[in-house]
Amino acid sequence: MNDTSASPLHATSTPPRAGRRALVLGGGGSTGNAWLIGVIAGLHDSGLDVTDADLTIGTSAGATAAAQLGGASPAELFEATLVAPPQRNDRPPRDPSKPVVDHLDRIRTIIASSEDAADMRRRMGSAALAMAAASEGAWQAQWRATVASRLPSQDWPERSMLITAVDAHTGEPAGFDRHSGVDLVDAVAASCSSGQPFMIGDNAYIDGGYRSNAENADLAAGYERVLVLSPLGGRSLVPEQWGTHLSTQVEALRTSGSTVETVVPEDDAEHLFGANAMDLSLRPAAARAGHDQGRALAERLSVLWR
């Protein structure tokens, strides 16, 4: 069965009206967030401001970037990202990629047992809820505080922004905007909740990257011009026949009349992502790589954005 998320939004959000320009910010961990900020700052430094999009769609790390851009300028965020976090000396050395590798193994196991994308989302939700039950809920407050500390402003911006997630109980796609009655911090925390579910009221949510790949570019349907920034390069662990790959989404957008440009990291920066996506020490390098790309692409992308 083919699942392309024909019902893209949960009832918690008002579907965005189609407009001229949509900016899609995909997931990709901590380094992915840094790269997104770098690309947008590089474009901005070269005279192209993509933060004036009619709609910004943020998923996981892209949700954090979207919210950050609602409270600070690209230049401010880029400068902050260049400061590497201090390394703690009171902990034994460890491989920073190991938690990511373990998490990916769990995802692969669930995907292998799933019939389609909808089944996979339900199974991901069930696994997350089981993990939460084992932890007795101690994670929730800590995660919310962590997300809040990353946002320059905790208020929804006036511009149209959609944050994606998945309902952990039903596996149904979810989305939040400033009209949904959900705090911005909670929306972002839910979208970045890749392991355990994040509670908003009586509902539990998991990472928006499970909705329809890490970008959810299909939510830009109806927009004339779409710019997709994908830290993971459109890669996906799910079978292509499920119809959720970024390439499939982009093809559908173009078929419906949208002009679409996709930006992915350069080949020489690929080591900064994937298994290393949660290595905080790589954030400055990822931001610089994105900034260089943004400056190099500004002239070409200005044709799309004009």
Contacts in CASP RR format, 6 or more apart in sequence:
PFRMAT RR
TARGET T0000
AUTHOR 0000-0000-0000
METHOD contacts of the structure
MODEL  1
MNDTSASPLHATSTPPRAGRRALVLGGGGSTGNAWLIGVIAGLHDSGLDV
TDADLTIGTSAGATAAAQLGGASPAELFEATLVAPPQRNDRPPRDPSKPV
VDHLDRIRTIIASSEDAADMRRRMGSAALAMAAASEGAWQAQWRATVASR
LPSQDWPERSMLITAVDAHTGEPAGFDRHSGVDLVDAVAASCSSGQPFMI
GDNAYIDGGYRSNAENADLAAGYERVLVLSPLGGRSLVPEQWGTHLSTQV
EALRTSGSTVETVVPEDDAEHLFGANAMDLSLRPAAARAGHDQGRALAER
LSVLWR
1 115 0 8 1.000
1 116 0 8 1.000
1 118 0 8 1.000
2 116 0 8 1.000
2 241 0 8 1.000
2 242 0 8 1.000
2 243 0 8 1.000
3 116 0 8 1.000
3 117 0 8 1.000
3 118 0 8 1.000
3 242 0 8 1.000
3 243 0 8 1.000
3 244 0 8 1.000
4 117 0 8 1.000
4 212 0 8 1.000
4 218 0 8 1.000
4 243 0 8 1.000
4 244 0 8 1.000
4 248 0 8 1.000
4 252 0 8 1.000
5 117 0 8 1.000
5 173 0 8 1.000
5 211 0 8 1.000
5 212 0 8 1.000
5 218 0 8 1.000
5 244 0 8 1.000
7 172 0 8 1.000
7 173 0 8 1.000
8 15 0 8 1.000
8 173 0 8 1.000
8 212 0 8 1.000
8 218 0 8 1.000
8 219 0 8 1.000
9 15 0 8 1.000
9 173 0 8 1.000
9 174 0 8 1.000
9 175 0 8 1.000
9 219 0 8 1.000
10 165 0 8 1.000
10 167 0 8 1.000
10 172 0 8 1.000
10 173 0 8 1.000
10 174 0 8 1.000
10 175 0 8 1.000
12 174 0 8 1.000
12 175 0 8 1.000
12 176 0 8 1.000
12 180 0 8 1.000
12 181 0 8 1.000
12 182 0 8 1.000
12 203 0 8 1.000
13 162 0 8 1.000
13 174 0 8 1.000
13 175 0 8 1.000
13 176 0 8 1.000
13 177 0 8 1.000
13 179 0 8 1.000
13 180 0 8 1.000
14 177 0 8 1.000
14 179 0 8 1.000
14 180 0 8 1.000
16 55 0 8 1.000
16 160 0 8 1.000
16 162 0 8 1.000
16 177 0 8 1.000
16 219 0 8 1.000
18 221 0 8 1.000
18 222 0 8 1.000
18 223 0 8 1.000
19 54 0 8 1.000
19 55 0 8 1.000
19 222 0 8 1.000
19 223 0 8 1.000
19 224 0 8 1.000
20 54 0 8 1.000
20 223 0 8 1.000
20 224 0 8 1.000
20 225 0 8 1.000
21 50 0 8 1.000
21 52 0 8 1.000
21 53 0 8 1.000
21 54 0 8 1.000
21 55 0 8 1.000
21 223 0 8 1.000
21 224 0 8 1.000
21 225 0 8 1.000
21 226 0 8 1.000
21 227 0 8 1.000
21 305 0 8 1.000
22 53 0 8 1.000
22 54 0 8 1.000
22 55 0 8 1.000
22 56 0 8 1.000
22 57 0 8 1.000
22 220 0 8 1.000
22 223 0 8 1.000
22 225 0 8 1.000
22 226 0 8 1.000
22 227 0 8 1.000
23 50 0 8 1.000
23 51 0 8 1.000
23 53 0 8 1.000
23 55 0 8 1.000
23 56 0 8 1.000
23 57 0 8 1.000
23 226 0 8 1.000
23 227 0 8 1.000
23 229 0 8 1.000
24 56 0 8 1.000
24 57 0 8 1.000
24 58 0 8 1.000
24 215 0 8 1.000
24 216 0 8 1.000
24 217 0 8 1.000
24 219 0 8 1.000
24 220 0 8 1.000
24 226 0 8 1.000
24 227 0 8 1.000
24 228 0 8 1.000
24 229 0 8 1.000
25 36 0 8 1.000
25 56 0 8 1.000
25 57 0 8 1.000
25 58 0 8 1.000
25 59 0 8 1.000
25 61 0 8 1.000
25 62 0 8 1.000
25 63 0 8 1.000
25 65 0 8 1.000
25 66 0 8 1.000
25 229 0 8 1.000
26 36 0 8 1.000
26 58 0 8 1.000
26 59 0 8 1.000
26 60 0 8 1.000
26 61 0 8 1.000
26 62 0 8 1.000
26 214 0 8 1.000
26 215 0 8 1.000
26 216 0 8 1.000
26 228 0 8 1.000
26 229 0 8 1.000
26 230 0 8 1.000
26 231 0 8 1.000
26 232 0 8 1.000
27 33 0 8 1.000
27 58 0 8 1.000
27 59 0 8 1.000
27 60 0 8 1.000
27 61 0 8 1.000
27 62 0 8 1.000
27 63 0 8 1.000
27 209 0 8 1.000
27 214 0 8 1.000
27 215 0 8 1.000
27 230 0 8 1.000
27 231 0 8 1.000
27 232 0 8 1.000
28 60 0 8 1.000
28 61 0 8 1.000
28 62 0 8 1.000
28 214 0 8 1.000
28 231 0 8 1.000
28 232 0 8 1.000
28 273 0 8 1.000
28 274 0 8 1.000
28 277 0 8 1.000
29 60 0 8 1.000
29 61 0 8 1.000
29 231 0 8 1.000
29 273 0 8 1.000
29 277 0 8 1.000
29 278 0 8 1.000
30 61 0 8 1.000
30 277 0 8 1.000
30 278 0 8 1.000
30 279 0 8 1.000
30 280 0 8 1.000
30 282 0 8 1.000
30 283 0 8 1.000
31 231 0 8 1.000
31 272 0 8 1.000
31 273 0 8 1.000
31 276 0 8 1.000
31 277 0 8 1.000
31 278 0 8 1.000
31 279 0 8 1.000
31 282 0 8 1.000
31 283 0 8 1.000
31 285 0 8 1.000
31 286 0 8 1.000
32 61 0 8 1.000
32 62 0 8 1.000
32 231 0 8 1.000
32 232 0 8 1.000
32 272 0 8 1.000
32 273 0 8 1.000
32 277 0 8 1.000
32 286 0 8 1.000
33 61 0 8 1.000
33 62 0 8 1.000
33 64 0 8 1.000
33 65 0 8 1.000
33 231 0 8 1.000
33 283 0 8 1.000
34 81 0 8 1.000
34 282 0 8 1.000
34 283 0 8 1.000
34 284 0 8 1.000
34 286 0 8 1.000
34 287 0 8 1.000
35 231 0 8 1.000
35 265 0 8 1.000
35 269 0 8 1.000
35 272 0 8 1.000
35 273 0 8 1.000
35 286 0 8 1.000
35 287 0 8 1.000
35 289 0 8 1.000
35 290 0 8 1.000
36 61 0 8 1.000
36 62 0 8 1.000
36 65 0 8 1.000
36 229 0 8 1.000
36 231 0 8 1.000
37 65 0 8 1.000
37 68 0 8 1.000
37 69 0 8 1.000
37 74 0 8 1.000
37 77 0 8 1.000
37 78 0 8 1.000
37 81 0 8 1.000
37 287 0 8 1.000
38 74 0 8 1.000
38 78 0 8 1.000
38 81 0 8 1.000
38 286 0 8 1.000
38 287 0 8 1.000
38 288 0 8 1.000
38 289 0 8 1.000
38 290 0 8 1.000
38 291 0 8 1.000
38 294 0 8 1.000
39 229 0 8 1.000
39 263 0 8 1.000
39 290 0 8 1.000
39 291 0 8 1.000
39 293 0 8 1.000
39 294 0 8 1.000
39 297 0 8 1.000
40 50 0 8 1.000
40 51 0 8 1.000
40 65 0 8 1.000
40 69 0 8 1.000
40 74 0 8 1.000
40 229 0 8 1.000
40 294 0 8 1.000
41 74 0 8 1.000
41 75 0 8 1.000
41 77 0 8 1.000
41 78 0 8 1.000
41 287 0 8 1.000
41 291 0 8 1.000
41 294 0 8 1.000
42 74 0 8 1.000
42 78 0 8 1.000
42 290 0 8 1.000
42 291 0 8 1.000
42 292 0 8 1.000
42 293 0 8 1.000
42 294 0 8 1.000
42 295 0 8 1.000
42 298 0 8 1.000
43 49 0 8 1.000
43 50 0 8 1.000
43 74 0 8 1.000
43 294 0 8 1.000
43 295 0 8 1.000
43 297 0 8 1.000
43 298 0 8 1.000
43 301 0 8 1.000
44 50 0 8 1.000
44 51 0 8 1.000
44 73 0 8 1.000
44 74 0 8 1.000
44 75 0 8 1.000
45 74 0 8 1.000
45 75 0 8 1.000
45 291 0 8 1.000
45 295 0 8 1.000
46 294 0 8 1.000
46 295 0 8 1.000
46 298 0 8 1.000
46 299 0 8 1.000
47 298 0 8 1.000
47 302 0 8 1.000
48 298 0 8 1.000
48 301 0 8 1.000
48 302 0 8 1.000
48 305 0 8 1.000
49 74 0 8 1.000
50 227 0 8 1.000
50 301 0 8 1.000
50 305 0 8 1.000
51 69 0 8 1.000
51 70 0 8 1.000
51 74 0 8 1.000
51 159 0 8 1.000
52 159 0 8 1.000
53 159 0 8 1.000
53 227 0 8 1.000
54 160 0 8 1.000
54 223 0 8 1.000
55 160 0 8 1.000
55 161 0 8 1.000
55 162 0 8 1.000
55 220 0 8 1.000
55 223 0 8 1.000
56 66 0 8 1.000
56 69 0 8 1.000
56 159 0 8 1.000
56 160 0 8 1.000
56 161 0 8 1.000
56 162 0 8 1.000
57 66 0 8 1.000
57 161 0 8 1.000
57 162 0 8 1.000
57 164 0 8 1.000
57 216 0 8 1.000
57 217 0 8 1.000
57 219 0 8 1.000
57 220 0 8 1.000
58 65 0 8 1.000
58 66 0 8 1.000
58 161 0 8 1.000
58 162 0 8 1.000
58 163 0 8 1.000
58 164 0 8 1.000
58 191 0 8 1.000
58 216 0 8 1.000
59 163 0 8 1.000
59 164 0 8 1.000
59 191 0 8 1.000
59 208 0 8 1.000
59 209 0 8 1.000
59 211 0 8 1.000
59 214 0 8 1.000
59 215 0 8 1.000
59 216 0 8 1.000
60 191 0 8 1.000
60 192 0 8 1.000
60 194 0 8 1.000
60 207 0 8 1.000
60 208 0 8 1.000
60 209 0 8 1.000
60 214 0 8 1.000
61 192 0 8 1.000
61 231 0 8 1.000
62 191 0 8 1.000
63 163 0 8 1.000
63 164 0 8 1.000
63 187 0 8 1.000
63 188 0 8 1.000
63 191 0 8 1.000
63 192 0 8 1.000
63 208 0 8 1.000
64 147 0 8 1.000
64 150 0 8 1.000
64 151 0 8 1.000
64 188 0 8 1.000
64 191 0 8 1.000
64 192 0 8 1.000
66 161 0 8 1.000
66 163 0 8 1.000
67 151 0 8 1.000
67 161 0 8 1.000
67 163 0 8 1.000
67 184 0 8 1.000
67 187 0 8 1.000
67 188 0 8 1.000
68 77 0 8 1.000
68 150 0 8 1.000
68 151 0 8 1.000
68 152 0 8 1.000
69 77 0 8 1.000
70 152 0 8 1.000
70 153 0 8 1.000
70 157 0 8 1.000
70 159 0 8 1.000
70 161 0 8 1.000
71 151 0 8 1.000
71 152 0 8 1.000
71 153 0 8 1.000
71 157 0 8 1.000
72 80 0 8 1.000
72 152 0 8 1.000
72 153 0 8 1.000
76 152 0 8 1.000
77 152 0 8 1.000
78 287 0 8 1.000
78 291 0 8 1.000
81 283 0 8 1.000
81 284 0 8 1.000
81 287 0 8 1.000
82 284 0 8 1.000
82 287 0 8 1.000
82 288 0 8 1.000
83 284 0 8 1.000
84 280 0 8 1.000
84 281 0 8 1.000
84 283 0 8 1.000
84 284 0 8 1.000
85 280 0 8 1.000
85 281 0 8 1.000
85 283 0 8 1.000
87 281 0 8 1.000
96 276 0 8 1.000
96 278 0 8 1.000
96 279 0 8 1.000
96 280 0 8 1.000
96 281 0 8 1.000
97 275 0 8 1.000
97 276 0 8 1.000
97 278 0 8 1.000
97 279 0 8 1.000
99 278 0 8 1.000
100 274 0 8 1.000
100 275 0 8 1.000
100 276 0 8 1.000
100 277 0 8 1.000
100 278 0 8 1.000
101 275 0 8 1.000
103 194 0 8 1.000
103 195 0 8 1.000
104 237 0 8 1.000
104 275 0 8 1.000
106 127 0 8 1.000
107 124 0 8 1.000
107 237 0 8 1.000
108 237 0 8 1.000
110 120 0 8 1.000
110 123 0 8 1.000
110 124 0 8 1.000
110 127 0 8 1.000
111 120 0 8 1.000
111 237 0 8 1.000
111 238 0 8 1.000
111 239 0 8 1.000
113 123 0 8 1.000
114 120 0 8 1.000
114 123 0 8 1.000
116 242 0 8 1.000
117 212 0 8 1.000
117 238 0 8 1.000
117 242 0 8 1.000
117 243 0 8 1.000
117 244 0 8 1.000
118 171 0 8 1.000
120 210 0 8 1.000
120 238 0 8 1.000
120 242 0 8 1.000
121 166 0 8 1.000
121 171 0 8 1.000
121 172 0 8 1.000
121 173 0 8 1.000
121 210 0 8 1.000
121 211 0 8 1.000
122 170 0 8 1.000
122 171 0 8 1.000
124 166 0 8 1.000
124 168 0 8 1.000
124 171 0 8 1.000
124 206 0 8 1.000
124 210 0 8 1.000
125 166 0 8 1.000
125 168 0 8 1.000
125 169 0 8 1.000
125 171 0 8 1.000
125 197 0 8 1.000
125 204 0 8 1.000
125 206 0 8 1.000
126 168 0 8 1.000
128 168 0 8 1.000
128 193 0 8 1.000
128 195 0 8 1.000
128 196 0 8 1.000
128 197 0 8 1.000
128 204 0 8 1.000
128 206 0 8 1.000
129 168 0 8 1.000
129 169 0 8 1.000
129 197 0 8 1.000
129 204 0 8 1.000
131 195 0 8 1.000
131 196 0 8 1.000
132 139 0 8 1.000
132 196 0 8 1.000
132 197 0 8 1.000
132 204 0 8 1.000
135 196 0 8 1.000
139 196 0 8 1.000
140 196 0 8 1.000
140 198 0 8 1.000
140 199 0 8 1.000
143 189 0 8 1.000
143 193 0 8 1.000
143 196 0 8 1.000
143 198 0 8 1.000
144 185 0 8 1.000
144 186 0 8 1.000
144 189 0 8 1.000
144 198 0 8 1.000
147 185 0 8 1.000
147 188 0 8 1.000
147 189 0 8 1.000
147 192 0 8 1.000
148 154 0 8 1.000
148 185 0 8 1.000
151 184 0 8 1.000
151 185 0 8 1.000
151 188 0 8 1.000
153 184 0 8 1.000
154 183 0 8 1.000
154 184 0 8 1.000
154 185 0 8 1.000
155 184 0 8 1.000
156 177 0 8 1.000
156 178 0 8 1.000
156 184 0 8 1.000
157 178 0 8 1.000
158 178 0 8 1.000
160 177 0 8 1.000
161 177 0 8 1.000
161 178 0 8 1.000
162 175 0 8 1.000
162 176 0 8 1.000
162 177 0 8 1.000
162 219 0 8 1.000
163 175 0 8 1.000
163 176 0 8 1.000
163 177 0 8 1.000
163 184 0 8 1.000
163 187 0 8 1.000
163 188 0 8 1.000
163 190 0 8 1.000
163 191 0 8 1.000
164 173 0 8 1.000
164 174 0 8 1.000
164 175 0 8 1.000
164 191 0 8 1.000
164 208 0 8 1.000
164 209 0 8 1.000
164 211 0 8 1.000
164 216 0 8 1.000
164 219 0 8 1.000
165 174 0 8 1.000
165 175 0 8 1.000
165 176 0 8 1.000
165 187 0 8 1.000
165 190 0 8 1.000
165 191 0 8 1.000
165 193 0 8 1.000
165 205 0 8 1.000
165 206 0 8 1.000
165 207 0 8 1.000
165 208 0 8 1.000
165 211 0 8 1.000
166 172 0 8 1.000
166 173 0 8 1.000
166 174 0 8 1.000
166 205 0 8 1.000
166 206 0 8 1.000
166 207 0 8 1.000
166 208 0 8 1.000
166 209 0 8 1.000
166 210 0 8 1.000
166 211 0 8 1.000
167 173 0 8 1.000
167 174 0 8 1.000
167 203 0 8 1.000
167 204 0 8 1.000
167 205 0 8 1.000
168 197 0 8 1.000
168 203 0 8 1.000
168 204 0 8 1.000
168 205 0 8 1.000
168 206 0 8 1.000
169 203 0 8 1.000
169 204 0 8 1.000
173 211 0 8 1.000
173 212 0 8 1.000
174 190 0 8 1.000
174 205 0 8 1.000
174 208 0 8 1.000
174 211 0 8 1.000
175 187 0 8 1.000
176 182 0 8 1.000
176 186 0 8 1.000
176 187 0 8 1.000
176 190 0 8 1.000
176 191 0 8 1.000
178 184 0 8 1.000
180 187 0 8 1.000
182 200 0 8 1.000
186 198 0 8 1.000
186 200 0 8 1.000
187 200 0 8 1.000
189 198 0 8 1.000
190 198 0 8 1.000
190 200 0 8 1.000
190 205 0 8 1.000
190 206 0 8 1.000
190 208 0 8 1.000
191 205 0 8 1.000
191 207 0 8 1.000
191 208 0 8 1.000
191 209 0 8 1.000
192 207 0 8 1.000
193 205 0 8 1.000
193 206 0 8 1.000
193 207 0 8 1.000
194 206 0 8 1.000
194 207 0 8 1.000
194 209 0 8 1.000
195 206 0 8 1.000
195 207 0 8 1.000
197 204 0 8 1.000
197 205 0 8 1.000
197 206 0 8 1.000
198 204 0 8 1.000
198 205 0 8 1.000
198 206 0 8 1.000
199 205 0 8 1.000
208 216 0 8 1.000
209 216 0 8 1.000
212 218 0 8 1.000
212 244 0 8 1.000
212 249 0 8 1.000
213 234 0 8 1.000
213 236 0 8 1.000
213 238 0 8 1.000
213 244 0 8 1.000
213 245 0 8 1.000
213 246 0 8 1.000
213 249 0 8 1.000
214 230 0 8 1.000
214 231 0 8 1.000
214 232 0 8 1.000
214 234 0 8 1.000
214 236 0 8 1.000
214 246 0 8 1.000
215 228 0 8 1.000
215 230 0 8 1.000
215 234 0 8 1.000
215 246 0 8 1.000
215 249 0 8 1.000
216 249 0 8 1.000
217 226 0 8 1.000
217 228 0 8 1.000
217 246 0 8 1.000
217 249 0 8 1.000
217 250 0 8 1.000
217 253 0 8 1.000
217 260 0 8 1.000
218 249 0 8 1.000
218 252 0 8 1.000
218 253 0 8 1.000
220 226 0 8 1.000
220 228 0 8 1.000
220 253 0 8 1.000
220 258 0 8 1.000
221 252 0 8 1.000
221 253 0 8 1.000
221 256 0 8 1.000
221 258 0 8 1.000
222 253 0 8 1.000
222 256 0 8 1.000
222 257 0 8 1.000
222 258 0 8 1.000
223 258 0 8 1.000
224 257 0 8 1.000
224 258 0 8 1.000
224 259 0 8 1.000
225 258 0 8 1.000
225 259 0 8 1.000
225 260 0 8 1.000
225 304 0 8 1.000
225 305 0 8 1.000
226 253 0 8 1.000
226 258 0 8 1.000
226 259 0 8 1.000
226 260 0 8 1.000
226 261 0 8 1.000
227 260 0 8 1.000
227 261 0 8 1.000
227 263 0 8 1.000
227 301 0 8 1.000
227 304 0 8 1.000
227 305 0 8 1.000
228 246 0 8 1.000
228 250 0 8 1.000
228 260 0 8 1.000
228 261 0 8 1.000
228 262 0 8 1.000
228 263 0 8 1.000
229 263 0 8 1.000
230 246 0 8 1.000
230 262 0 8 1.000
230 263 0 8 1.000
230 264 0 8 1.000
231 264 0 8 1.000
231 265 0 8 1.000
231 273 0 8 1.000
231 277 0 8 1.000
232 264 0 8 1.000
232 273 0 8 1.000
232 274 0 8 1.000
233 246 0 8 1.000
233 264 0 8 1.000
233 265 0 8 1.000
234 245 0 8 1.000
234 246 0 8 1.000
234 247 0 8 1.000
234 262 0 8 1.000
234 264 0 8 1.000
236 244 0 8 1.000
236 245 0 8 1.000
236 246 0 8 1.000
238 244 0 8 1.000
238 245 0 8 1.000
240 248 0 8 1.000
246 262 0 8 1.000
250 260 0 8 1.000
250 262 0 8 1.000
253 260 0 8 1.000
254 260 0 8 1.000
259 304 0 8 1.000
261 300 0 8 1.000
261 301 0 8 1.000
261 304 0 8 1.000
263 293 0 8 1.000
263 294 0 8 1.000
263 297 0 8 1.000
263 301 0 8 1.000
265 272 0 8 1.000
265 273 0 8 1.000
265 289 0 8 1.000
265 290 0 8 1.000
265 293 0 8 1.000
266 289 0 8 1.000
266 293 0 8 1.000
269 285 0 8 1.000
269 286 0 8 1.000
269 289 0 8 1.000
269 290 0 8 1.000
272 282 0 8 1.000
272 285 0 8 1.000
272 286 0 8 1.000
272 289 0 8 1.000
273 286 0 8 1.000
276 282 0 8 1.000
294 301 0 8 1.000
END
